[in-house]
Amino acid sequence: MILAPVIGTICLPSCSRGRHRVLEVAYVSAPQAVLRDQVAVAYRPVGNVKNGERVEVLEREKRFARVRTAGGLEGWIEQRFLVDQRTFDALQKLTQDNQNDPVQAPGVLRNETNLHVTPGREAEHLYQLAAGGKVSLLKRATAEKQTQGPPLNRRAVSEIVKSGQKVPSGPVLEDWWLVRDDQGRVGWVLSRMVDVDVPLDIAQYGEGQRFVAFFVLNQVSDGAKKVPQYLCVLTEPHDGLPYDFDQVRVFTWNVRKHRYETAYREHKLAGVLPVNVTNEEFDKEGTLPVFVLQVRDEEGNLSQRKYKLNTPIVKRVLVAGEAPAKAAKMRR
């Protein structure tokens, strides 16, 4: 008779744990979300969870899930603010696979933007990056834009033609960047959400073209200051192109006139990122900056082209058995 209350006391926590068994592990995909005490219009906040935070899902009801944080806090959250373990693992793998990729350019985020697992607006995402955040640009890709509304009818096409615009044919493609943020996390962001952080001194020479990437080749002395010299890869300002870049320019510093000049320019390339920049020894010329481009030919075959800068001259470095190409257009 004495044992009965004691047994009842012991059973209650055990039964409670049974009712709150963990259904799965999830992660918070919103910048911040409120945990509520109940699923109702009127509720009391019991706490907050942050982006990327791991929680245990205890039960689901309609569009809500009851979760428990690592600190033991329990509450209800909208399920749209949660992603599953598979999405978390995919982003972890993407980060691991691309952690040491060469940076093609620094970037600045225009707005808050999601870090996606694959290119595409409908692709799963976990982390949300803040507007103004700095990222490193690694790779470019394209994805089909999810358009809304019915297909164009004859009248709509006629109106577009009259306005002088181009009638869209086939799927509309958008550019995406694989980026690494300041916490080392890697994922895909829509390219229009990030600006390539090109120095103003050379951005003014873009001539309406889009800077895809840029690299400091070396520095030269101008009086008491050191001035960087740049390799820039550019393309037409359009999304969905079948190559990453189609032109390169090298900007060197004229120490007499104290300004940048275009030392080398090459067009009509079907260039593929990444571009690699290093230094190499060249006998009497000494150690010079070198850059290597990846370019596809008309058959789609990928080959590498190496160039060296002996300021202010840029020359192609031919490998054994390679025939010299026609000289590219040069400007001074």
N, C-alpha and C positions, 0 to 999 in steps of 0.2 A: 504493500500500500504506500510505503514511503518512497519507493523508487519511481512510481508513475509520474509525478511532476517533474522529477529530474530527467527522465527519459524524454518527456515532452519538450523540455527546455533544450535538450541536445538536438532533437529532430528538427526544430523549427528553422535554424540556420541552414541545415542540410537541405531541407525542402525548398527554402528560398533560393539557394544556389541552383537547384534543379530547374526552377522556373526561369532563372536568368542565365541559362547556359549560353555559351557563346556560339552564335550562328556562323559568323565569319569575322575576319579582320578587314577593316576599311581605313581609308585615309581622307582627310578633309581637303577638298579641292577649292574651297572659297578662301579669300584672304582672312576672313574671320566669320564665325557663325555662332549663333546663340543656342545654348541648350535650354530647353523649356521643361517645366515639370509635368506637362500633360499635352495631349493632342486635342486642342480646343482653341476657339477664337480667343478666349480669355485665358492667359497662362502667366506663370511666374518664371522669369529667367533664373536659372540655377547656376549659370556659368557660361564661359565662352571657350571655343576651340579655334586653333589657328591653322593656317595653310600648311599642309604636309603632316599634320599631327595624326598619329596612329590611334585608332579607337577600336573597341570590340563591339560588334553589333549583337545585341541581346534579343531584340524582337522587332518586328515590322508591323506597321498598321497604316494602310493606305499609302500616302506619299511621305510618311515619316518612318524613322528608325530610332529605336531606343539604343543608346550607345553608352559605353563606359570608357573613360579616359585612363591613361597610365597612372594618374593620380587617384583613381577610384571614383571620380565624379561621374554620376549617371544623369542622363536626360534625353529628351527627344530632339531630333534634328531632321530637317528636310533631306530626303534621300538624294536629291539632286546635288547636294553639297558633298557627297561621298563618292569615292572611286574604289574599285576592288584591288585586291592584292596583285592581280595580274598586271594592272596598269602601273602600279608602283614598281613591280619587278621589271617591266619593260623599260621604264625610264632609268632604272638603276643600270640595266644592261647597256642602254644607249650611252649613258654617262661613262661606264667602264670602257666600252669599245672605242669611244672618241675622246678620251681624256687627254691623250697626247697628240691630237691632231694639230698641225701647224695653223696658227691664227692667220687669217687672210686680211682682216681689218678689225679695228674696234668699232663698236656700234653703240648708239644711244636710242633707247626705246621712246617712241612718241607718246604712247598711251599704255595703260595697264594692258598686259597681253598674256595669253596662256602659253605654257610650254607643253607642246603636243608630242605624242609618241611618234607619230608619222606626219608627213605633210598633208594638210587638209583641215578645213574648218570643223568637220564632223569627227575628226580623230580624237581619241581619248586624251585627256590632259589631267595633270595633277597640280602642278605649281602655277601660281600666277605672279608675274613679274611686275614691279611697280613702274609707273611712268617716270622717265628720266634715268632709269637704271642703265648701267654700263654692261655690255655683253661683248664677247669675242665671237666674230663670225668665222665659221669653219667650212661649211659646204652650202651649195645652192641646189634646190630641186624645184620642180613644178608640180602642181596638182590642179585638178579640174575644179573650177569655181562652181559652187552650188547655186544656180540661178533660181529665182522665184518667179512665179507667174506662168501663164500659158504660152505656147509657142507663138511667134510672130505671124500674124495673118497678112494678106496682100496689102491691105490698107496701111498697116503699120510699117511694112517694108517700103511702101511708096513714100511715106512721110520721112523715113530715114534717108532715102535716096535724095529727096528734095532738099533736105537740110544739109546735104553734102557729106554726111557721115558714112562710114563703111558699114555695110550690112554684116552682122556677125554670122559666120558659117562654122559649124562644128562647135565642139566644147570650148568654153572660155577658160584659159589657163592662168593661174596665179603663181608668182614666185614665192618661194619659202626659203628661209635661212635656218640651217642647223647652228645653234648658238650655245655658248657656254657662259653661264652667269658668274657673278663674283663669288658665289658659294661652290662653284665647280660643277653645278648641275647642267646637264646637256639635254636639249630638246629642240623641237622645230617651232619657229614663229613665222607668222605672215610677214613677208618682206616689207610691205608698206607700213608696218608697225615699227620699223627700225631704220634709222638713218646711219649710213656709213659716215663715221666721224673723220672726214677728210680735213686736213689742215687748210685753213682759209687761204694761205699763201699759194697753194696749188689748186684748190677747188675753183678758183676764179678762172682757171684755164680749161675748164671742162668742156667748153664749146657746145653746151646742150646735151652732152653725152652723160651716161650714168656711170659713176664710179662704182665698180664692183669690189675692188680690193686695192690696197696700196701697201708699199713696203719701203722702209728706210734702207737704202743700199750702203751708204756710208756717210761720213760728215767731212766737210772741208772747213778750213779756217778762213774767216773774213775778219781781219783785225783781231779783236779780243774774243769774238764769239765763234761758236761752232754751228755750222748750218747743215742740216740734213739734205741729202739728195735722194730722190724718190723714183721708184718704179710704180707705175699705176696701170691697172688693167680696167678697161671700160667697155661699154656696150651701148647700143641704142636704148633710149628710155622706154622700153616696152617689156611687159611680162610675157612669159611663155615661150621665149626664144629657145631654139634647139641647142644652144651652147651657152656657156657661162660668160664668156667675153669674146669680142671680135676685134679688139685693138689693144695695143700696149703703147705706153709713152714713158720715156725716162726724162725726168726734170733734173737738170744740174744747175749749180749756182755759179753765176758769173761774178767773180770777186772784184772785177774792175767796175762793173755797172751795178753791183749789189742787187741782183734780181735773178729770178728763175728763168731758165730758157729750156726749150724742148730740144734735148740732145738726140733723141731717137724716137721714131714713130713707126708703127707697123699696123697695117689694116688687114681686113679680110681673113681673119683667123677664126677657126672654130675651136676656141679655147675651152679647156676643162680645168676646173679647180681640183686640187690645190696648186698654187704656184709656190715653188721652193726657192729661198734666197739663202746664200751662204758665201763663204770666201774660199778662194783657191789660189795656189801658188802657180805663177806663170814665168818661170825662168827669170830673164832680165827685167820683166815688168814688175816682178815682185808679187805680193799678195793683193789680189783684186776681188771686188765683190762680183758674185756670179748669181744669175737667176735662171731657173729652168721652167719652161712652159710646156704644158701638155696640150697637143693640138691634134684634132682629127682631120683626116684627109677626106676626099669626096666619097670614098668607099666606107668611111666610118672607122678606119684603122687609127689607133691612138699611137702617137710617137712623141718623143721629147725633143725640145730644142733648148740648147744651152747658149747663154750670152754672157759676156764679160764687160764690165765698165772700167775703162782706163780714162778717167775724166779728161775731156768731155766726150770721148769716143766710146761708142757701144759697138761691139763686134760679135758676130755669131761664132761660137766655138764648135767646130766640126769634129765628130768622132771618126775613128778610123774607118775608111771606106765610104764616108758620106760625101756626096758631091755638093759643092757650094751652091747655095740658092741665089736667085736673083736679088740684087741689093734692094733693101726696103727703102722707102722714102725717108730721107733724112732732113732735118731742119735745125738750123742754128739761130 
